[in-house]
Amino acid sequence: MKNHHKNTLKLNIQGMSCVSCASGIEKALSSVEGVKEARVNFANSTASVVLDEEVETARILEAVSRAGYQASLSGEGHHHHFSEPKAAFKRFVLSALFSFPLFLQMFMFHLPGWIQCLLATIVQFGLGSRFYRSSYYSLKVGSANMDVLIALGTTAAYSFSLVVLLTGADQHLYFESSAMIITLVLMGQWLEAVSKGRASEAIEKLLDLQPKTARVKRDGEWIEISVKEIVPEDIFQVRPGENVPVDGEVIEGSSSVNESMLTGESMPVEKKEHDLVYAATQNGNGTLKVCATKVGSETVLAGIVQLVEHAQNSRAPIQRLADQVSEVFVPAVLAISLATFAGWMFWSGAIHEAVIHAVAVLVIACPCALGLATPTVIMVASGEGAKKGILFRDAEALEVAQKMKRIAFDKTGTLTKGQPRVIDVISEDPKRLLEIANALEEASEHPLGEAVRAFAKEKGVKKCEVKRFEAIPGKGLQGEIEGVKYTLGSLSFAADSGVEVKCESNGNTIAVVWRGKQALGCLAFQDVLREHAAEAIEKISALGVAPVMITGDHQKTAEAIAKEAGIWEFYGDILPDQKALKINELKKQGHIVGMVGDGINDAPALAAADVGIAMGTGSDIAIEAAGVSLMREDLRLVPEMIHLSKETFKKIKQNLFFAFFYNCIGIPLAAMGLLNPMVAALAMSLSSLSVVSNALLLKKNL
């Protein structure tokens, strides 16, 4: 099977025990000819591989297998997070059954040395064989992972005890240490697998909402088929209470549909003929007959999942330090362990003490905590964001958003509803002025054009033919009507053209109609501020981010809308191609700047901002210029996004501090002989669990 259609392959990976495993898999994948980039996420056990189209998928899977891990295509099942905890729990229980007698004999009774050896051997080379196997493959690709430390530590304790036992002595046996270390590590891996599964449950729940089958009309009959078999233009039926299987257009029936799983909006949306419905949304009381428009990976649901997974698999800039430390972590710990052994041999001369303290150093060191500190929080944050209707393109956008000091808003369609209406026609001959304006606006797609056409239709004005029509971007329109050239444009365009205008804006948007240098009159438009706009602006200010408004409207109109919204810094008369320049001006003042726009008309400004935020993208979520996409037109999502970003990086900083602090304190304590190897193993297991658990607490802070 060849990867002809996409140059990005997504895999589920099984068998990783720490971030160094991920690094080893990346090296193995990168060595395959034709692979451009390979990224492995230890936190959610996935890999993303960018490769040439002619590269066979089998070669990629083989590369992972050669590295000592199991890989499957992401599309072959998304429930791998549920199988891992079960397998990890089974390994832990079996290991505990054989290790527990060794632990109890330390306090309650004494087992003969050969029985201790038998029980420890089963744990060491049976249940602990995975550590040897992982270590072999890790070293084979030139990377040392955490399993190398576990294998070395437990082998040292086991081998030393075996040598002592074979010499006929029954003292200084540490079989219980080697067995309990393995058991505690397996316990930690089980708990970690459970926690990691919870961290990714947002995506799992989204995928579970898509039904497995659908009622489709084929050859005049309704049959039930797998959702995977639906193709565009298939007619399918959605009965009351059912979930929509794929995206489509309603061709018959009406109902209310719950889209909260996609947009975060709790209120159901009324659907009728010609309205679009989306996969995984829940139908209300009516029955809908729908024509499929997008299926499989083309649905909005699939787009959301892909965007969230991309964010989860991306690396935040703050993670780079942890990655750099993780690369040298295991060799450094090995060196410290050897130094500990040598130091204790020199200090006490007792080899059993030197061995046990060296083992404690190997066991307590935990690169996992460092490796999990950032990605687990990113996983939770991107998943929780998706549930609210906030989609981050990557981890960098999530990180930069919490650093924002200024956030710019486009006026039309962002702060306002983008549905202006004509409220006044100021002219000596209002009817004729409206005829001219309607004719010029006939072919315009601008919101003001729609308002003029609607008002002209309402007033019943006659239609005029326009010749030599020309649209002047950001300024206005002109054309010949009955042999006379007329121009319709903004106040600033009129002034630049030397036309004297006597109309007062009074906070409204003004369009001027003129002939030659003579103003014939004005049309006054009014746009309504979005519901909750003032509330959102107040919350944004409270978060320490200064809101700014940028608009092409006249300064007085800009001032009126800005004051109503609670924005005190605003810029009017900014042409569309100048918005990006204004964003760059704000950035030059030393601020991290965000930009909120509609994602299409504002694409250059969104791209120029440190964080581009496209609002109300709905089904068009793949806005290239936007780092953040808001799934519904609700300005309150903007402060929610900022709050989510700030809380996310509080958790990341807490995790990184803990991971560095734990290793900086734990390793010296073990080297000084203050920690028993079993205590060290327990601490190591709990350290990575603590990092994941702290990441999960993010849900309560949102």
N, C-alpha and C positions, 0 to 999 in steps of 0.2 A: 504494500500500500504506500503510495507516494503522497506527499503533502502538496498537492497541486494548487489548491485554492487559497490557502492562507500561509503567510510566512511567519506566523507566531503559533507555536505549539504549547498547549498547557497540559501539565502532567500532575498526577497525584503521586507523591513519594511516600513510601513506607520504610521504616527502619532507622530513621535519623534519631540520634540521641542528643545532639548538641549543635551549636552553630558551626562548629568546625566540620561536621558531617556535610552541612550545606555547602561549605566552601569546597570540600573535596568533590562533591557532585558537580559543582560549577566547573571545576577544573576538568573533570572527565567529559562533560558535555562540550566545553570549549575546545577540547582537543579533536572533536569530530569535524572533519572538513565540511565547510559549508555553513557551520554554525557561526552566526554573527555576534550573538550575545546570549548568555545564559544566566538567569537569576533564580536562585532557590530560596524559598522562604521557609525557614525552620519552624516559625510560629504556626503556620497553617499547613505545613507539609505539602507544599505545592512547588512547581517549577514552571517558569515561563521561558521558552526558548525561541529566539528569533533566528530564522534559518532561511537559506536559499530554497526556492520552491522544489528543486529537483532532489533535495535530501530526503531519503526514505525515513519514514517514522520508525521503522524497525531498528535502524542504526542508532537512533536517539535512545530508544528503550534498552538496546544492548549496552550502550555506554553507561547507563545508570546501573544496569545489572553487573557490569564488570567492576563498577565502583563498590559493589556489595549491597546494593539497595534494590527495592522493587518499585517499578514505575508502571502506571497505567494512564491511559488518556483520560483527561478530565471529564470528557463527555460520557465515559463509560460508567459513570455512577458518581453521585456527589455525596454518598453517605459513608465515605471512608473514615470520617471523623467518629462515626458511631462504632465501627468495627475495631478500631485501635484500642479504645479503653477496655473492651472485653478481653482482647488478647493479652493486654498488659496486666489486667487484673488476674487472669489465669496464671500467668508466669509468677506474679507476686505471691499468690496463695500457695502454689506448689513449693516455691522457695522457702516460704515461711514455715511450712509443715516440716521440712527437713532442718531448718535453722533453729526453730524454737527450742527443741531439746538441748541444743548446744548453748543457747542463751540461758535456759533455766538451770543447767548444771553449774553455772557460775555461782549461783546463790543457794540452790535447794539440795542438790545432790551432785555426785561426781561420776562422770561417765569414763569408762576406760579409754585410753588414748586411741586404740584401734577403731572403736565405735565412733569417736569424734572424727577420726580421719575418714571413715566410710561416709558419714553424713556430709562432711565438708566436701568430699570428692564429688558426690552427686550434685551438690549445689554449684561447686566451682566449674566443673567440666560439662555438666548437663544444662542446668538453667543459666549458668554463666557463660556458656559457649558463645552466645551472641556477642559478648564483649570482645572475645578473642577474634571472632570473625570480622567484626566491625573494625577492630584495631588493624587487622591484616590489610583489609581493603583501604583503610584510611592511609596507612603508611605507604601502600602501593602507589597511590596517586600523589605522594609527596605532601601529605597533610596529616597532622596528629590531632585526633579529636579527644573528647572527654573519655571515651571508652578505653583509650590507650592508658590513661591514668588509672582507671578502675582495674583494668587487666593487670597492669604492673603492680599496683598496690595489693590486690588480693592474691596474686601469684607469689609476691614476696612473703606475705604472711603465711600462706599455705605451704610454700616450699620450705621456709624456715622451720615451721612446725613439723613437717614431714621428716626433715633431716634430724631434728631433735628426737622425734619418736623412733626413727630407725637406729639411732645410737643407743637406744634403751632407756633414755630419760623420759620422765612423765611430767616434767616441769617446763615452764615457758612454752606451752602449746598455745597457739593463737588460731586454732581452727575456727573457733566461734567468731573471731574477728573477720576472717575472710568470708565466711558464710553470711554473717549478719550484714556486712557491707553490701554484698550482692543483693540480699533481700531488701535492705533499705533503699538501695538505688532503684530496684524494680518497683518498690512501693511509690517512690517519687515519680517514676516514669508513668505509672498508672494514674496517679493524681494529676500529673501534668497533662496527660492525654485527655482526661475528663475536663479539665479547665480550658484547655485549648479548644476542645469541641464546643464548650459554652461560648468562647470568644468568637467563634465563627457561626454561631447559630442564627444570626440575622439573615445571612445568605441562604442557609439551609431552609429556614422557614419560608423565605421568598420562593425558592424553587419548589417547595412542597405544595404551594398554593396552585400550581399549574396542574390541572387534571391529567390523568394518564390516558383517558379515552374521550371521544367526542362523537355526537350523533351527526353524521354527514349525509347529505343527499347525493346519491350516486345512481345514475340511470333511472331516475324517478322514484327511487326508494330510499327510505331513511335507514342507514346502517350504522352500527357502532364500530369505530376503528381507533387505532392508536393515534394519539396526537402527532406522533412523528410521521404519520402517513398523510397528514393534511397538506395540501398544496394550495398556493394562491388561487383565488377564484372558486375554491370549494365553498359550497353553501352548508353551513352548520347551524344547529339549533342549541340555544341556551335556555334551559327551563328555570323556573323560579328557584332561587337558592343555590344554583350551580355556579361554578367558576368558569370564566371565559377561557377556552383552550388556547386560542391564538389571537393575534390582532385582526380586526376586521371592521367592515362598515355595515351598520344596521340597514337591512333592506325591508324588514317588516317587523311591526310590533313596537312597543314602547315599554320602558321600565326604568327604575332607578338602579344605578350601579355603584357599588362601594369601591372607590379607587384608592382608599387610604393606604393600602399596601404598596402603592407606587408613588403617590404624591404626599402622603402624610395628612391629607385633608379628610377629616372624620365625616363630613356631611356627604351623603350619597349624591351622585350627579344624574340628572334626568337624561335619558337617552331615547331618541326617536329615529325615524328614517333618516339616513345619510350621516348620522353621528358615528364617530369612531369609538370602538370599545377595545380594551387591551387585555392581553393574556394575564391570567391570575386574578383579575378583578372579579368581584362577586356580584352576581345578578340579584335583583330584588324580587318583587312579586310578579312581574310580567314575563312573558315568553318572547324571546328575541330570535329572529332569523337573521343570520349574519353572513356576509360574503368575506371570506378570508383575504386579507391583503398582505400580511407579513407573518411568516412562520419560522420556526426554528431559531437560529441565531439572529434573525432580523427583527424579532419582536422587541417591544419596549422593555419587557421584563428581562430578556437576554441582554439588552444593552445596559440596563442598570447593573445586572450581575457582573458583566464584563468590566464595567467602570469601577465597581467596588473592588473586584478581584485585582484589577490593575493597581488601584490605590494601595491595597493590602500587600501586594508583591513589590511595590516600589520602596525605595529607601529614602528616609528623611535625612537631610543634611546632618542632623544631630547624631545620627546613627554611625556616622563615619568613624568617629573616635573609638566607639565600642568595637567596630569591625576591625580596626587597626590593632587594637589591644588583643582581640580574640585570635588574630593570626599568629601572634608570638606567645600567646598565653601558655599553651601546653609545653613547648620547649622550655620556657622560663620556669614553670613549676617543676619540670623534671630536674632542672639544674638546682633548684632550691632543695628538692628532695635529696639529691646526691650530697649537697652541701650539709644538709641536716644529718644524714647518715655519717658522713665523715666527722662532723662536729661532735656528735654524741660518742662516736668511737674514740675520739681524742679525749673527750671530757670524762667519760665514765669507763670506757674500756669494755662495756657490756654490750655484746653484739645484739642481744635480744631487745635491749632498749633502743639501740640505734635503728634496728629494723622497724620496730613498732612506731617510732616517731616519724621515720621517713615515710612509712605507709600512711600515717595520719595526714601528712602534707599532701601526698598524692590524692587522697580521697576527699579532703575538704575543699580542694580547689574546684571552683565551679565556673567554667566558661559559659554554661547554659544561662545563668542569670544575666550575664552581659549580653548574650545573644538574643534573649527574649525581652529585654528591658524595653526596647522601642517597638518592634513589630507587633507584639501582643496588644499594646495600647492602640497602635494604628489600626489593627484588625477590629477591635471593639469600636473605636471612634468612627471608622468608615461604615461599619454595619449599622450603628445607632443613627448615624447621619442619614443613611439611606431610608431608615424607617420614618424619619421626619421629613423626607423629601429633599435632603441636602446631599448632593453627590460631589465628592472630591475626585479630581482627575488623578492625582497622585499624592504621595505623602509630603512632597515639598510644598504643595499648595496648602495642605493642612498645617504645616509648620509656619509658613510665611504669614498666614492669615492671623495668627495670634500676635504677630509683631506690628500689625497695621497701626498707623497713627492718624492717617487720613483716609477717608473713603468717599469717592466721588460718585454722584448719582446723575444719570441722565434724567431729564425732566419728563419728556413725552413718552408715555408708555411704561415708565418705570416709577417715578414719583406720582405721576398722574395716570389716569386710566387709559390715556391714549385715544380717547373717543371725543374729540372736541366737537362743539356744535356752534353754529352761527347764532349769535345773540343780537346782532344789529348790522344793518346796512346803512352806511352814512354817505349820502350823495344827493345831489339835486334831482337825480332821476334813479332812485333805488332799483326799480324794475329793470331798467336797461343795464345798470351796473351788474346786477345779478346774472343777466343773460350773458354778458361778456365773461364774467368770472366762471360761470358754469361751462361755457364753451371751452375756455382755456384749461379748466380742470378735468374735462371729460376723460382724458387719457391718463390722468395722474393717479399714482398709487399712494400718494402722501395722505396721512390722516385728515389734513385740512381739505384736500380734494374731495374725500368722501363726505365731509361735513357740508361742503358747498353743494355737491350734487343732491344730497338728501334735502337740504333747505330749498333748493331750486325746484325739486320735485314737489315738495310740500306747497310751494307758492304757485306752482303750475306755470313756470316761465317757459317760453318757447326755446327750442334748441337752435343754435347757430352753427354753421359750418366754419371750421378753422383751417386755414392754409398756412404753410410754412411754419408749422408749430416747432418750438424749440424749448427744451427744458434746461434751465441753468442750475446745475446742482447746488443746493444749499442757499439759493437766492430766490428763484422764482420761475415763471413761465412767460413765454411770449408767442404771439402768432397774429396772423391777419384775419380779420373778420369783416366781410363785405368791403375788402380792399383797404382797410385801415389797420395799421399795426398797433396792437395793444400789448401791455405788459402787466403782469400780476406778480407782486413780490413782497418781500418783507420791508419794514420801515427802513432798515439799514441799506437795503438794495436801492430803495427809492432815493434815499439821501445821497448814496454814491453816484446815482444817475442824474443828480442835479434837480430832482423833483421836490418841490416844496409841499409838505404834507401838514395839514392843520388838525388831523385827527388826534384825540387824546386816547392813550391806551387804557388808562384807569385799571392797570393790572391785567388787562386782557391781551390776547395775541391779536395783532393787527396785520391784515394783508391789504396792500394798496393796489389800486388799478389806475394806470396812467397811460396817456397817449402823448408821445413826444416828450415834452417836459411838463405837461399839464396833468395834475392829479384829478381823476374823475370821481374819486371817492374811496371809501375804505369798508372792509368787512371786519367785524369784531368777532373773535372766537373765544370760547371759554372751555377750558378743560377742567375736569373735576379731580381733586387730589384723591389718591387711593385711600380706601378704608384702612385704618391702622397705620397710615404713613407717619403721622405725628408721634404715635406711640413707639413705633420702631426707631425713629430718629432719636427720641428721648433715651431709649434703652442703649442705642449705639453710643451716644455721648457719655452715658453712665459707665460704659465699659472702657472709657478712656480713648475713644476713637472720634476724631473731629469729622463731622459730615460736611461735604461740599457738593454744591449743585452746579452742573455744567449744562447749558442749553443754547440752542440757536435762536431762542426768542430774544426780543428786545429786552434791555436791561430792566425796564420798569415792570414788564410782565414777569421776568425772572424773579425780581424782588418780591412781588406779590405772592407767588407760589412758594418761594423759599421761606418767607415769614410764616405763612400758613402751616408749613411743614415743621417749622422750628429750626431751620438752617440759617446760619448767620454769615456763611461764606458762600458766595455764588458768583457765577460768571455767565453773562448773557452775550448774545451776538457771536457765539462760537460756532463756526461752520463745522459740518460733520468731519471734514478732513483735518480740522484744527483741534478736535477733542483729544487726539493722541498727543499733540504737541503740548496741550495744557496739562495732561497727565505727566508728561516728562518734566514740565516746569515744576510741578509739585514735588516730583521725585528729586529734582536738583536741590530742593530746600532741605534735603537730608531725611525725608520721611519715607517710610514704607507705605505705599499707596495702593488702595484697592479701587476697583471701578465696578459699579453695578449698572448693567445695561440689558438690552433685549437679546444680545448674542448675535444679532445679524447686522443691523444698521450700525451698531457700536463695536463691531469686531476689531477695528484698528485700535480703539481706545482700550478695549479689554485686553488686547495683546500687549499694549504698552504698559499697562499697570503691573505692579508686582503680583497682584492677585486679581484676575478677571472673574467677575461673578455674573453669570448669565441667568436672568430671572424669568421664570415661567416658561422654561424650555419645553415642558410637557414631553411630547413624543420625540422631539428633536434634541436628544440629550448629548449628542456627540459634537458639541460646539468646540471646534478646535482652539479658538482663542480664549476659552474660559477655563480657569483652573478649578472653578466651582460652578456647578449647575444646580439651580433651585427648581424643583419640579412643579411648583405652582406659583401663581402671581400673588404672593403674600410677603410684603416687606418685613414682616416679623421674623421671617426665616433668616434675614441678614444678621440681626443681633444674636439669634440662636446659633448661627454658624460661627460667629466670632467667639461666643461663650464656649461652644464645643471645642474649638481650636485651643482656646486658653486652658480649659480643663484638661484637654488631652496632653498638652505639653507640661502641665504641672505633674501629671502622672508619669510621664516619660522621665522628667528630671528626678522625681522621687525614686523611680526604678533604677536609673543609672547611678544615683548616689548610693542606694542600698547595695547594688551589685559591686561597685568599686569598694565601698566600705566593708562589705562582708569579706571579700577576698583579701583586702589590705589588713584586716584584723585577724581573720580566721587562719590564714597561712602562717603568720608569725607565731600565733598561739600554738598551733600544731607543731611547728618547728622547735618551740621551746619545751615541748613535752607536756603541755597543759591540757591537751585534748586526747582522749582515747579514740582509736580509729573508728569504733562504732558510733561514738558521739559525732565524730567528724563526718561520717557517712550520713547520719540523720540530718545534720546541719546542712550538708550539701544538697540533699534531696529537698529539704524544706526551703532552701534559698530560692531555687528556681520556681517552686510552687508559690512562694510569697510574691514573686514578681508577677506571675500570671494572675494571682488572686487580686493583687492591687490594681492590675489593669481592668479586671472585671468590676471593680468598685466604681469605675468611671460611669457605669450605667446609672448608679444612684445619684451621681452629681449632675446629671443632665436634666 
